[in-house]
Amino acid sequence: MEERTFGQRLRATRIKAGMSQSDLEEISGIPKARLSRYENGHVAPSIQTLERLAKALGVSEASLLGDDRALMEEFFNVMTARGVRIGSSEQAVALGNAVADIARALGMVDEAAVAEGEEASSGSSPLAGLGTAVST
C-alpha cells in the first residue's frame, strides 16, 4: 500500500468528515491559508496544532500522523460501539485469538510472522477460554 503524507491524510480526513477548509478553520481556529499549506505539504503543524486539528476532525492524532496504532484505535472503537466489554486479560487474550482466527480465514494473516511467533511460544490453543471471553 502507498504511504500517504500528513497533508494527504489531513485532506482525506477533512473530506471524509464532510468539511471544507473554511469549516475546519471555523471549528479549529486555524486559518484556511495555513490549512492549505499543511494539506499541500509545504509546512508541518506543531504538536499543539496537530491536537487542535485532530479534535476538530474527531480523530486521533495518531491517525493524522499515519501511526499504525490508529488502526487499532479504530478496531477498538468499533468493538466498544458494538457493546463488547473486556473485563480481564484472559478475556482480552481469548478475544484477540478469536479475531486472529477470523482474520486468518479472511486471508489477512502474515503466515511467516505466525511461524516465528509459534517458535517462541508454548503453542497453547488459540481458542482456549473463549466460552467465557466476551460479554455484550
N, C-alpha and C positions, 0 to 999 in steps of 0.2 A: 504494500500500500504506500502511496506517495505521502511524504511528510509535508504537512502544511506549516506555514509561518504563523506567527502570532497574529499578524494583520488579517490573514485569511481566516483564521479561527474566529477572530473578533467579528469580522464581517458576516461570516456564516451564522454565528450565534445571534447577532443582531437581526438578521433577516429571518431566521427561524423564529425569533421572538415576535416577529411582525412589526419591527420598529424601523423607522427611518433614522438617519443620523440626527435629524432635528429632535425626534422623540427621545433618543438616547441622551442628547445634550440636555434636554429639559429634565429628565429623570436623574441623571448623574451629575449635572452641573459642569460637565467637561465640554468646552467649546467644540462646535461642529468642525471647525478647521483642524483642531488637534485630533479629533476622532478620525478624520480623513487621513491625516499624516500617519496615525497608528495603522489604519487599515491598508494603506499603501506601502507600509514597511519603511517609511522614512525615519521614524523615531520609535523608541520603545517606551512604554509607560513606567513610571515609578511604581514601587510596591503599593503605595497609598492609592495611586490612580488605578492600578490593577484591581485592588479591593473595591473601589467605587464602581468600576465597570462590571465586575462580577455581581455585585449586589444589585445594580440597576437591571442587569440582564437575568437575574435569578439563577445564576450558575455558580459553580465553584471556580476559584482562582486556578486550581489545577487544570480544569477543563480548558480554560483560555490559554494556559501555558502548554497544553498538549501532553500533560503528565499522565502516564498510564493509570495512576490512582483515580483519575476522573472516571474511567470506565467502571472501576469497582464501585465508585460512589453511585453511578447511575444504576448499577445492578442492585445495590442495597436500597436505593430509593424506591425502586420498583417492588422489591420484596416487602419493604415497610408499608408502602401504599396498598399492597395486596393483603396486608394483615399478618404477615409472617413475623413471629416474635421468637427470638432465640434466647433461652433462659440460662444456658450453661455452655461451657466449652465443649462438652460432649455433644450437645445438640448442634453446635456450630460445625464440628468435625463431620458429624453424620450428614448434615445438610450439604456441606461442601462436597463430600464424597458422592452424594446422590446427584448433585448438579453436574459434577465431573462425569458421572456415568451418562447422563443425558447429553452432555457436550461431546462425549466420545461417539455416541450413537448418531449425532449430527455431523460428525467429521470435523469437529473443532479442536481436537486434541493433538498436541505435538508428541507423537509416539516416542521419539528419541528422548525427549525430556522425561517422559514417563519411565522409560527403561533405566535412565540414570537415577531417577528417584527411587525406583524399586531396588536397585543395587544398594542404596543407602538405608532403606527402611526395613522393617521386620516383616513386611508383606501381609499386614492384617487385612481382613475383609473390608472392601470399600463401603459396604452397606451395614457394617456392624453397628447396632444400636439405632438403626433407622426407625424402627417401630415406635420409638418414643421421642423422635427427634424434633418434630415441629408441632407447635400448637397455633392454630389460627383463630 
